[in-house]
């Protein structure tokens, strides 16, 4: 099975930056991957994904121009570079993945890493 583990969360002041990492137990070249987040009292929401052999990326509107999703094939790593962080970015961030043969939504999830943005 595909196992995922996030890291890199922490406390940062508004306007600062963090880079989240997610290590996978399968080659990331075999996977479509995504970042989701869940703020206190809210649903888990899509943030960004990187899919297909061409590494096509998509971002939710609120993070466009600030966040960058990428992956390192040699290290089986997924990254989320987060710049110009805002208070509303505070959430638990989750790494997600699916094999390209698995039709439907993401079914493999990490445990999450907490990001707290302070004023």
FENNOR-V64038 format. One record per pair of residues at least 4 apart in sequence whose ideal C-beta (glycine too) atoms are under 7 Angstrom apart, sorted by the first residue. I is the first residue (numbers start at 1). J is the second residue. D is the distance in whole Angstrom. If there is no record, write none. Layout:
BEGIN
i=I j=J d=D
i=I j=J d=D
END
This chain:
BEGIN
i=2 j=24 d=6
i=2 j=25 d=6
i=2 j=26 d=5
i=2 j=31 d=7
i=2 j=97 d=5
i=2 j=108 d=4
i=3 j=25 d=4
i=4 j=22 d=6
i=4 j=24 d=6
i=4 j=95 d=5
i=4 j=97 d=6
i=4 j=108 d=6
i=4 j=109 d=7
i=4 j=110 d=4
i=5 j=22 d=7
i=5 j=23 d=5
i=5 j=110 d=6
i=5 j=111 d=7
i=6 j=20 d=6
i=6 j=21 d=7
i=6 j=22 d=5
i=6 j=93 d=7
i=6 j=94 d=7
i=6 j=95 d=5
i=6 j=110 d=5
i=6 j=111 d=7
i=6 j=112 d=6
i=6 j=113 d=4
i=7 j=21 d=5
i=7 j=113 d=6
i=8 j=18 d=6
i=8 j=19 d=6
i=8 j=20 d=4
i=8 j=21 d=5
i=8 j=113 d=6
i=9 j=20 d=6
i=9 j=93 d=6
i=9 j=113 d=3
i=9 j=114 d=5
i=9 j=115 d=5
i=10 j=18 d=6
i=11 j=116 d=5
i=11 j=118 d=6
i=12 j=16 d=4
i=12 j=18 d=5
i=12 j=85 d=6
i=12 j=117 d=6
i=13 j=118 d=6
i=14 j=85 d=6
i=14 j=86 d=6
i=14 j=87 d=6
i=14 j=117 d=6
i=14 j=118 d=7
i=14 j=119 d=6
i=15 j=84 d=6
i=15 j=85 d=7
i=16 j=85 d=6
i=17 j=82 d=6
i=17 j=83 d=5
i=17 j=85 d=7
i=18 j=82 d=5
i=18 j=85 d=7
i=18 j=115 d=6
i=19 j=79 d=6
i=19 j=80 d=7
i=19 j=81 d=5
i=20 j=79 d=7
i=20 j=80 d=4
i=20 j=82 d=7
i=20 j=93 d=6
i=20 j=113 d=6
i=21 j=77 d=6
i=21 j=79 d=6
i=22 j=77 d=7
i=22 j=78 d=4
i=22 j=95 d=3
i=22 j=110 d=6
i=23 j=76 d=6
i=23 j=77 d=6
i=24 j=28 d=6
i=24 j=31 d=7
i=24 j=76 d=5
i=24 j=78 d=7
i=24 j=97 d=6
i=26 j=30 d=6
i=26 j=31 d=6
i=27 j=73 d=7
i=27 j=76 d=6
i=28 j=33 d=6
i=28 j=71 d=5
i=28 j=73 d=6
i=28 j=76 d=5
i=28 j=78 d=6
i=29 j=73 d=5
i=30 j=99 d=6
i=31 j=97 d=5
i=31 j=98 d=7
i=31 j=99 d=6
i=32 j=49 d=7
i=32 j=51 d=4
i=32 j=97 d=7
i=32 j=98 d=5
i=32 j=100 d=6
i=33 j=49 d=7
i=33 j=50 d=6
i=33 j=71 d=6
i=33 j=78 d=5
i=33 j=96 d=7
i=33 j=97 d=5
i=34 j=46 d=7
i=34 j=48 d=7
i=34 j=49 d=4
i=34 j=96 d=5
i=34 j=106 d=6
i=35 j=47 d=4
i=35 j=48 d=5
i=35 j=69 d=6
i=35 j=80 d=5
i=35 j=93 d=6
i=35 j=95 d=6
i=36 j=44 d=5
i=36 j=45 d=6
i=36 j=46 d=6
i=36 j=47 d=6
i=36 j=94 d=5
i=36 j=96 d=6
i=37 j=45 d=6
i=37 j=47 d=5
i=37 j=91 d=4
i=37 j=92 d=7
i=37 j=93 d=5
i=37 j=94 d=7
i=38 j=42 d=6
i=38 j=43 d=7
i=38 j=44 d=4
i=38 j=91 d=6
i=38 j=92 d=5
i=39 j=90 d=6
i=39 j=91 d=4
i=44 j=94 d=7
i=46 j=60 d=6
i=47 j=60 d=6
i=47 j=63 d=6
i=47 j=67 d=7
i=48 j=57 d=7
i=48 j=58 d=7
i=48 j=59 d=5
i=48 j=60 d=7
i=48 j=63 d=7
i=48 j=67 d=6
i=48 j=69 d=4
i=48 j=80 d=7
i=49 j=57 d=7
i=49 j=58 d=5
i=49 j=69 d=7
i=50 j=55 d=5
i=50 j=57 d=5
i=50 j=69 d=5
i=50 j=70 d=7
i=50 j=71 d=6
i=51 j=56 d=5
i=52 j=56 d=5
i=57 j=69 d=6
i=59 j=63 d=5
i=59 j=64 d=5
i=59 j=67 d=6
i=63 j=67 d=4
i=66 j=82 d=7
i=66 j=83 d=5
i=66 j=84 d=5
i=67 j=80 d=6
i=67 j=81 d=7
i=67 j=82 d=5
i=68 j=81 d=4
i=69 j=80 d=6
i=70 j=79 d=5
i=71 j=77 d=6
i=71 j=78 d=5
i=71 j=79 d=7
i=72 j=77 d=4
i=78 j=95 d=6
i=82 j=89 d=7
i=85 j=89 d=5
i=85 j=117 d=5
i=86 j=117 d=6
i=87 j=117 d=5
i=87 j=119 d=6
i=89 j=115 d=6
i=89 j=117 d=5
i=90 j=115 d=6
i=90 j=116 d=5
i=90 j=117 d=5
i=91 j=115 d=6
i=92 j=112 d=4
i=92 j=113 d=7
i=92 j=114 d=5
i=93 j=112 d=6
i=93 j=113 d=5
i=93 j=115 d=6
i=94 j=109 d=6
i=94 j=110 d=6
i=94 j=112 d=5
i=95 j=110 d=4
i=96 j=106 d=4
i=96 j=108 d=7
i=96 j=109 d=5
i=97 j=106 d=6
i=97 j=108 d=4
i=98 j=102 d=5
i=98 j=106 d=5
i=98 j=107 d=6
i=98 j=108 d=6
i=102 j=107 d=6
END
